[in-house]
Amino acid sequence: MPKGASVKAMPADLEQQILNFLQAMKIDDRPATLGDLARRFGASKDVISRCARHMVDAGLAQPSMMTIHDTSKLHGLLPQPVVRTP
């Protein structure tokens, strides 16, 4: 990346890439962990975590939670279920 270049637009693009990946998941797939997503998209786990929280808050994805020492933590993401209308 050139010196002085901005990466402010990256999270929105990254969120769209993650959303596309989640939408391509099969119903039997396990949740995509934050580490899996970080490796897949070449981003840090912190960046993925922020994107994941934003996507969950916006209703774009479902959280996959893990309980560690009686504290629930975001561990990964699942796609939102497809709602079929008759």
N, C-alpha and C positions, 0 to 999 in steps of 0.2 A: 504494500500500500504506500502510495507516495506520502512524503512528509507533509503534515498539515491536512491530510484528507480526513473527512468526517465519516463516522460510521453510525450516525444517528438514525439513518433509514434502515439499518440492518435488522433491528428487532421486528419490525412489522413484516419485512420480507421473510425473516426467519420464522415468525409465527405462521405465516402462510405456508411455508415449506413443511413445518411440523404438522399443520392442519391437513395438508395434502397427504402426508405420510399416514396420519391417523385414519383418514377417510379410506385409505387403501388397505387398511388392516382387515383381516378376516375375523369373523365373530369368535372363532376359537383361539385367536392369537392371545398371548399373554400381554399384560400392559407393557407399554414402552417405558422403560425406566429412564430417569433423568440422565444417568450415565450412558445408556444406549443412545439416547438422542444427542448427547454431547459428542460422542464418537462419530455418529452418522453425519452430523452437520458441521463438525470441526469447530465447535464453539465450546466455551468453558461451561462447566456444570452450573456456575453462578448465573451466566447469561440464560442458559436453558431454564433454570429454576425460575427466574424472573418472567420469562416468556410463558412458562407453564402456568404460573400463578395468574398472570393476566388472562390467559386463555380460559382458565377455570372460572375466574371472576366474571368474564364476559359470556360465559355459558357456551363456549366453543368446544370444550373438552371436559371429560370427567376426571377427577383426581383418582389416583391409585395411592392409597395411604398405607403407611406402615407405623406400627406402634413400637416405640423404643422407650423403655423405662417409663411406661405409662403416659407417654406423650406421642400424639399422632403427628406424623411428618409426611409431607408430600414426597412420594417415592417415584411416581411416574404418571403417565397419562393414558387414558382410554378415549376412544372416539365417543361422541354423543350417539346414543342409539337413533337409528333411522325411524322416524314416525311415518307410518304408511296410513294414508287416508283412503277410505273406500270410494 
